[in-house]
């Protein structure tokens, strides 16, 4: 998680996207405006959606 470390007013969280062999092939991130979304909401509401397995 980056909490206004890269840019003022911006929070983000990212997770790796792995292939069938477990190799990291990409990353997925969610970026929010810090004044509108707390770190708690970012982690509790948005991070699980990024980590949830998806059907192919």
BAFI-3210 file (N, C-alpha, C; in Angstrom, 3 decimals, decimal comma, padded with zeros to 6 digits):
// residues 56
n [1|2|3|4|5|6|7|8|9|10|11|12|13|14|15|16|17|18|19|20|21|22|23|24|25|26|27|28|29|30|31|32|33|34|35|36|37|38|39|40|41|42|43|44|45|46|47|48|49|50|51|52|53|54|55|56]
n.u [000,841|000,487|000,496|-000,038|002,620|003,773|002,491|000,957|-002,211|-002,984|-003,796|-002,975|-003,297|-001,841|-001,670|-000,023|-000,374|-000,608|000,522|-000,486|001,639|002,492|004,145|004,806|003,125|001,936|000,520|-002,119|-003,849|-005,481|-006,386|-007,047|-008,548|-007,134|-008,532|-011,102|-011,222|-010,460|-007,521|-008,261|-010,719|-009,825|-008,210|-010,017|-012,320|-011,551|-009,143|-009,740|-011,297|-009,391|-007,792|-009,404|-010,043|-010,653|-012,883|-011,856]
n.v [-001,168|002,210|005,213|008,211|008,447|008,452|010,481|013,500|013,242|010,882|007,490|004,049|000,553|-002,569|-005,735|-008,810|-010,418|-013,654|-016,348|-019,675|-021,201|-019,897|-017,739|-014,267|-012,158|-009,769|-006,804|-005,658|-002,770|-000,506|002,794|005,617|008,730|010,370|012,068|011,210|008,484|006,390|004,768|002,436|001,782|001,426|-000,857|-002,706|-002,726|-002,552|-004,005|-006,821|-007,379|-007,215|-009,371|-011,581|-014,726|-015,213|-016,568|-018,221]
n.w [000,000|-000,757|000,802|000,138|-000,484|-002,980|-004,330|-003,279|-001,710|-002,869|-002,604|-002,798|-003,545|-004,341|-006,027|-006,941|-010,145|-011,012|-013,127|-014,251|-013,350|-011,172|-011,521|-011,425|-013,535|-014,011|-012,502|-010,416|-009,553|-007,292|-007,139|-005,156|-004,112|-001,437|000,307|000,088|000,608|003,222|004,620|005,881|004,641|002,030|002,306|003,503|001,824|-000,926|-001,409|-000,953|-003,251|-005,256|-004,638|-004,820|-006,292|-009,776|-012,172|-015,147]
ca.u [000,000|001,162|-000,391|000,452|004,076|004,173|001,907|000,036|-003,630|-003,237|-003,547|-003,176|-002,943|-001,604|-001,435|000,528|-001,218|000,257|000,056|-000,750|002,846|002,808|005,032|004,151|003,094|001,403|000,037|-003,402|-003,871|-006,621|-005,924|-008,156|-008,222|-006,961|-009,548|-012,390|-011,161|-009,491|-006,700|-009,045|-011,684|-009,058|-007,795|-011,163|-013,310|-011,000|-008,109|-010,291|-011,725|-008,195|-007,211|-010,366|-009,816|-011,648|-013,036|-011,237]
ca.v [000,000|003,504|006,195|009,547|008,410|008,746|011,769|013,990|013,042|009,626|006,218|002,914|-000,783|-003,394|-007,163|-009,456|-011,310|-014,795|-017,306|-021,002|-021,735|-019,084|-016,631|-012,962|-011,693|-008,408|-006,311|-004,961|-001,788|000,387|004,099|006,435|010,055|010,220|012,832|010,541|007,087|006,127|003,577|001,291|001,424|000,924|-002,230|-003,571|-002,801|-002,680|-005,035|-008,167|-007,527|-007,453|-010,667|-012,671|-015,474|-015,018|-017,664|-017,934]
ca.w [000,000|-000,775|001,411|-000,196|-000,590|-004,361|-004,719|-002,261|-001,963|-003,582|-001,914|-003,695|-003,093|-005,517|-005,819|-008,130|-010,943|-011,315|-014,126|-013,724|-012,720|-010,005|-011,870|-011,498|-014,916|-014,050|-011,215|-010,467|-008,481|-007,102|-006,674|-004,664|-003,583|000,010|001,043|-000,041|001,018|004,291|004,404|006,337|003,593|000,900|002,615|003,801|000,746|-002,273|-001,504|-001,167|-004,643|-006,063|-004,304|-005,049|-007,545|-010,819|-013,118|-016,453]
c.u [000,892|000,155|000,219|001,981|004,557|003,656|000,957|-001,417|-003,984|-002,871|-003,757|-002,750|-002,801|-001,354|-000,829|-000,534|-000,298|-000,351|-000,146|000,429|003,249|003,744|004,229|004,270|002,618|001,056|-001,290|-003,418|-005,168|-006,057|-007,137|-007,634|-008,215|-008,028|-010,901|-012,408|-010,073|-008,652|-007,465|-010,027|-010,969|-008,691|-008,996|-012,107|-012,714|-009,978|-008,690|-010,765|-010,527|-007,629|-008,130|-010,052|-010,958|-011,706|-012,429|-012,160]
c.v [001,238|004,539|007,585|009,595|008,785|010,088|012,224|013,744|011,740|008,438|005,103|001,620|-001,639|-004,836|-007,749|-010,295|-012,423|-015,689|-018,670|-021,641|-020,932|-017,926|-015,331|-012,447|-010,254|-007,991|-005,609|-003,987|-001,000|001,671|004,939|007,789|009,948|010,954|012,132|009,116|006,888|004,901|002,323|000,836|000,854|-000,545|-003,155|-003,760|-003,109|-003,805|-006,437|-008,399|-007,803|-008,859|-011,843|-013,399|-015,254|-016,240|-017,268|-018,278]
c.w [000,000|-000,275|001,264|-000,275|-001,988|-004,846|-003,617|-002,667|-002,645|-002,702|-002,919|-003,019|-004,351|-005,109|-007,091|-008,834|-011,426|-012,391|-013,473|-013,020|-011,487|-010,272|-011,941|-012,932|-015,046|-012,626|-011,437|-009,299|-008,475|-006,516|-006,304|-004,214|-002,063|000,816|001,029|000,491|002,055|003,950|004,827|005,261|002,369|001,123|002,804|002,611|-000,620|-002,411|-001,688|-002,607|-005,561|-005,851|-004,616|-006,350|-008,521|-011,724|-014,457|-017,559]
res [x|x|x|x|x|x|x|x|x|x|x|x|x|x|x|x|x|x|x|x|x|x|x|x|x|x|x|x|x|x|x|x|x|x|x|x|x|x|x|x|x|x|x|x|x|x|x|x|x|x|x|x|x|x|x|x]
***
